[in-house]
Amino acid sequence: MRRVRLAMMRALNTVPASTNCLPQALAARWMLGRRGIEASLYIGTQRDESGLPRVHAWRKVGEEWVTGLCDEERYSLLVPSEGEPV
């Protein structure tokens, strides 16, 4: 897990534009899948300061964060996943 997380951070530092949470979560699935590790994908929404909806994606293996670290209790889940097939 730690190696995948570090690889993701290194890759993000080489990308000139900002990369949002969903591509990061999808890339992590591919990297974890190559190692035979199932990870849960979560997509949730919350309202920002102006009342507009904000969507965020994150990926975890068990309780360990892989991408998209956030205060997940503040989000209403749109897509809860308990491990995807690799």
Buried (B, 14 or more C-beta within 10 A) or exposed (E): BEEBBEEBEEEBEEEEEEEEBBEBBBBBBEBBBEEEBBBBBBBBEBEEEEEEEEEBBBBBBEEEBBBBEBEBEEBEEEEEBEEEEE
